[in-house]
Amino acid sequence: MLISIEVDFIVIQLNKDLIISKERKTHMKRLISTILVLIMLMCIRVVFAEEEAWTLYWMYPYAEEHAICQTIAKVVAKYQAEVNPNLVYNPEYISDSEPYYQKLKILIGSNEAPDMFWGDADTFTKTLRDQGLLTNIGEIIDELGQRDKFLPITYQYQQYDDGSLYLMATGANNEVFFYHPSLFEKAGIEKQPETWDEFFDVCEKLKAAGITPLSVMGNPWYILRYAAFMPYRMTGNEWISKTISGQTSWGDETGIAMGEFLQKISQYFVDGWAGMDSSACRDYFLAGSAAMWYMPLSAAQSAVTGPDNELIDDIAYFKLPLLDGYTATTEKDYFANSGKGFMINSKTFNAHPEEIKRFIDFFINNFGDIGLYQCNYICGILPNNMDDLSSFVKQMYQDFSEVSPDRYAWCWDVVIDSASNETLKAEIVNLALGEITPQEFGERMDEAIAENVLSE
């Protein structure tokens, strides 16, 4: 009996020691795991602490909700999370281009230019380049081996005449007329207009049915698009090329046709268009108050497509109509561009050369996917995932790729010299309002070119 008890006690004691031994072993494993995690975190913090701290002041000529702004904000957030948490992002949004450029020029003049900012390869930015204020982005892209990530038009769109690239464009913008099929049907319109004669027939039918044909805003760049439609269909880019260089008068036969066209089509604009901004113009169309809305895809996509990147109900589109009797362009030629490009302040680059290169590399590798799949923005910087595109996005990429880099319509306010551009922007609105005649417009533009271009 005693022997039995002693044996049982020994067994119990052995089991107890075994249990304690297992508990200690488990505890030690947990302790070691915790220590390893802490060491890893400390290593990560040490690595992050060694990352260069810098502030990125990025100035935009867009509203904060613009797809470009939203895409870049997400790219920067991902960069902060995965690469450098010491980057401080300081964006500034100015949705109207006029005050944007006013402030930008003031900042540049006071030696306080943003680290990155937007513009076009025009005479204004060319002057900045020549003064050494900009960084050669083309050289960075080539050094990183990233040129193949860009669609041809996107890479070339903001190049200067000498082929240098100081502005990085990001979009694949097809500019089209969006419209409401239900309003077309209500007015008895059976098909999309393919020529300008058919377009004006559509406008007349809409107007007769009590429907505003066109939602339009008064921003000069936007009115310049309407002005360019006629000369582009008549001559391609030849006429605007010759007028801005002083080889041809703005008041010649093509110029008069342009002015008459603009004053004719403006009769179908929404009442009060001169005072409308981009948001009001968009909302007026989306509410069904106007039948048509002309807009670059970069500014329209988030409004006309749903989360699946397909067109929402009662929205369709057609391309720039042709002009009967003229063959300078085809139905595949129209305003297809990549929008403004962003510049890098050379002072910023010189202070953080390797960090800027690393950021640009990350930007190019992530912009397309984030823009396309998270922000409804069709990018000229190609996404890595091209397999999950919606049918609408596939069509947009196809349409864009069919436009030759040598034949897309020029944006007048981009190719003209900056001084004459001020006259152009003011007088084109006056022309559309009917406050001056096409002949007077031609005379004023000829005077501006003579003073700002021919006198040099």
N, C-alpha and C positions, 0 to 999 in steps of 0.2 A: 504493500500500500504506500509506504513511505517512498519506496523506489519509484513507484508510478507517479507520485506527486512531483518528485524531484525531476523526473524525466519530462513531465508535462510543463514544469516551470522553465526548464532549459529550452524546450521547444518554443514556448511562448516568448521567452527572452530573445531567442534567436530571431523569431519572426518580427519582434518589435524592433530589434537592431536593423533587420533587413529593411523594414518599412522606413525607419529613420534614415537609413543609408540611401534609399530611393528618393526620399523627399529632399535630402541634401543635394543629391545629384541633379534632381529637377530644378531645385533652387539655383544651383550653380550654373546650370545651362541658361536659365532665364537671366541670371546676373551677367553672364558672359555675353549673351545676346544683346542685353541692354547696353553694356559697355561698348560693344562693337557698333551699335546704332549711333551711340553718342559720338564715338570716334569718327564715324562716317559723316555725321552732321557737322562736326567740328571741321573736318576736312573740306566739306562743301562750303562752309562759312568762310574758311580760310581762302579757298579758291575764289568765291564771290568777292571777298574783301579785297583780293588782289586785282579784280576787274576795275578798269578805269571808270571813274565817276565823271559823268558829263551831262550837261543839260541840252536837250534838243528843242530849240525854239523853232517851230515849224508853222509858217503863216500860209493860210489857205484863202483863195478867192471863192470859197464855197460855204454853204451853210453846214453846220455840224452834222446834220442828218444825211448829207450827200453821200452817195455810195463810196466815193473815193476816200472821204474822210473817215467813214466807218471802217473801211477795209484797212487803211493805214493804222488806225487806232488798235485794231486787233493784231496786226502784224507787230506793232511795237510792244503790245502787251505780251505776246508770245516771245519776243526777243528778250524782254525783261525777265520772263519766267525761265527761259531755257539757256540764255547766254549771259546777259549782263543786267542784274537787278539794280545796278548802280546808275543806270541810265534814267534820267528824269525827263519825262516827255511834257513839253509845254506848247500845246497847239493854240493857234488863234484863228478864229473863223470870221471872215468878212464876206457875206454872201453876195454883195454887189461889187462888180468889178471896178467901178469908178472909185469908190472910197478905198478899195483895196489897193489900187495902184497909187492913189494919193498918199496913203500912209506908208506904203513900201518905199516910195521915192523920198519921203521925209526921213525914214529910218536909214536908208542908204546914205543920204546926204549928211546925216549926223554920225556916221560911222557906227550905227547900231543895227545893221542889217540882220535879218533872221538867219539862223543856221541853214535852214532850207526854206525855199519859197517857190512860187509857181509863176509861170509866164510863157511866152512864146518866143521863137527864134526870130524876133523882129529887131528893128534898129535900136530899140531901148536896151534889150538884153545884150545885143551885139556890142554896144558901148560898154556895158558892164564887163563883158568878156575881154574886150580890148584893154580895159583898165586893170585887168588882173584880179577882178573881184569874184570870178566864178571858177569852179573846178571842172576840168575836162572829164565828164562822166563817161564818155566813149572810151577813154583810155582805161578807166577803172573796169568797165564791163569787159573789155578785151583781156585785161590782166587776169580777171576772174574766170575767163573762158565761158562767159554767159551770153554771148550774142545770140546763140541759137534759141534762147528762151523767148525771144521777141519775134512777133510777126513783122514782116518786111516794112509795112507802112508804119508800124509803131516805132520801130527803131529809126527809120529815116525821117519821120514826120517833123521832128524838131531839130534836124541838122541845119547848120548854116550852109551858105553857098559853097564854101570850101570843103564841105564834108565833115567838119568837126562837130562834135556832139557835146553840148554843155547843159542840155535839158533832157531829162528822162520822161518821156510820155508813157502812159500806162494803159490807155483804153483801146478798145476796138469799137469805135463809134460809128454805127450806121445812122445817118440822119434820115428820118422818114416821116411821113404823115400818118399819125395814128388817127383812127376814126371809130365812131360808134355805128356798127352795122344796123342797129335798130333805128337810128335816126335817118340813115340812108334809105332804109325800107319805108319809113314813114313818109319821106319826101318822094317816093316812087323811083328811087335810083336803084338800078338793077346790077350795076357792076362798078368796080373801081375805075377811076379815070386813068387813062394811059397817056393822054396828050393834054397839052394846056387848053385846047379848045374843049375837050371833054371835062376838064377840071372846072372851067368857068360855067359850063352847063350844070354841073353838080352844084356849084355855089348858087346859081339862080334858082334851082329847084328847092334847095334848102331854105333859101330866103323866102321863096313863095309859100313855103310850108310853115313859116314863122319860126324857123330854126336858125340860130346864129351859125354861119358856116365855119368860122375860124376863131379859135382862142389864141390871142397874140399878146405879147408883152412889149413894152416900150424900150427895152434895153437896146442900145444902138447895134451891138454885135448881132442881135437877133433879127433886127430889121434889115441889116446888111445881107443876111442870108436870102431873104425874099428879093432884095435888089439884084443879087447875083444870079438868080435862077435863069433869067432871060439871056444875059450875055454868055453865060456858061453853055446853055443849050445852042446858042448861035455860033460860038467860036471856041468852045472849050475854055482854056485859061489864057488864050492868046490876047483877048481884048484887055483884060485886067493887067496882064504883064506889060503891055505897051502903054496903058494909061498911067500906071504908077511910075513909069520911067520917063514919061513926057514924050514918048514917040507918037502917041495918038491922043486926040482931044477927048475929054470926057463928054463932050457935047456932039460927038459924031453920030452917025446913023444908029450904031449899036447903043450908044449912050442915051439917045433920045428914046429908043425902044425900051431900054431899061426903065427910064423914068415913067413912061406911059404905063408900062406893065405894073410898076409898084403902085402908082396911083389908082390903077384899075382894081388890083387885088385888095388894096386897103379898104375898099368899099365893103368888103365882106368880113373885115375884122370886127371883133367884139367892140361894142361901144365903150369908149374910155380906155382903149388899149394902151395909149401913150403913158397912162399913169399906173399900169399894172406891172407888178414884178413877177418873177418866175413862179413863186408859190401861188399867187392869185391866178395866174394864167393856167397853171396845172390844175388847180382845184376847180376852176370854172369848167374845164373840159371833163374832168373826172365826174363831176356832178351831173353831166349830161346836158349842160346848158349850151354847149357848142358841139358841133359835129366833128370837127377836125382839130388837130393839134400837131404842129411841126416841132420836133425836138430831137436833139442828139440822144442816142440810146443811153449814154452814161448818166444823163439827167432824168431820163424817163423810165428806165427799166424797173426801178423799185416801185413806181407808181402803176405800171401797166402789167406787171407780172405778179404771180402769187408766190408762196413759199416753195412751190415745185418748179419755179422758173418758167412756167408756161403763162401765156397771155391769159388775163382774167376774162370773165364773161363780158361780152359785148365790146371787146376791143380787137381791132384788126389794124393792118397797116398797108400802105402802098408806097412805092418809091417815087422819086422825083419824076414828074411827067416829061415826056418828050415834046419837042417842038416840030410841028409838021413842016416839011420842006428843008430841014437842016440835018446834016449828018456828021457834024463835028464830034458828037458824043453819041453813046448808045444807052440802052436802058440799064446797063451795068455800070455806068459812070454817073456819079453823084457825089454829094458831100459824105465821104467816108474817111474819117480821120481818127487820130488818137488823142485829141484834146491837148490841153496845156501840159507842159513838162515841168518837173521840179528841178531846181538848181541847188547846188551846194556852195555855200559861202566859202571862198578859198581860205579865209581866215580860220574858219572852223576846221576845214580839212587839214590845214597845216598844223593845227594844234592837236588833232587826233587822227592822223593818217591811217593807222592800222585799224583803229576802232571804226572809222567811217567805212573802210573797205569791207570789214567783217559785217557791218550793218547792211551795206548795199548787197552783199552776197546773200545774206539771210533774207533780205527784202525780196530779191528776185526769186529765190527758191520758194517763198511762201505766199507772195502777193496773189498769184493767179488762183490758187485753190481757195484761199480765204475770201477773195473778192467774189469768185464765181459761186461758191457753195454756201457762203455765210452772209454775203452782203448784196446779192443780186446785181453784181457788176461784171459785165463781160469784159475781160481783160485782154490787152494786147501783149501782156507778159503771160505766156501760156501756163496753164495749170499743169501739175504733174499728173493729175487724174483727168483724163479725157474720156473715160468710159461711161460716166454717169451723167452726161449732158442731157438736158431736156431737148425735146424736138425744136422748140423755139430757139434755144441757144445754138443748137447745131445749125439751124437755118441762118442765124445771124453770123456765125463764123463763116459759113459758106458764102453768104452774100459779101461779107467783108473781104474774103480772100479772092473773090472774083474781080475786085476793083484793082486796077493796075496802079502801082505806086507812082507812075508817071502821068496818070490821067484823072485822079480824083480832083474834085473841085477845090480851088484855093479859097481860103478864108481871107477876105479882103483886108480886114483889120490886122491881119498877121503879116501880110506881105508888103503892105505900104509903109513908107517911112513914118516914124512916130509923130513928127510935127504935122504932116498932112493928114494923119489919122485923126487928129483932133477936129480938123475941119470936116473930114468925111463923116465922123460919128454925129456931129451936130447937124450937118446939112441933110444927111439921109433921113433923119427923123422929120425934118422940116419938109422934105420932098414927099414923104409918105403921108404927112398931114395935109398936103396940098397948099402949104404956105409959100412954096416957091415952085416955079415951073421946071421941067426937065432941062430947058435951056439955061435957066439961071443956076441950077445945080452944076451943070457942066462948066459954066464960066467960073464959078467959085472954086471948083476943084482944079481947073486948069491954072488958076492964079496960085493956089496952094502949092501945086507941083512945081510951077515956075520958080516960086520963092524958095522952096525947101529942097528941091532936087536939082533943077536945071541951073540954079545960080551957084551951086557948089563947084 
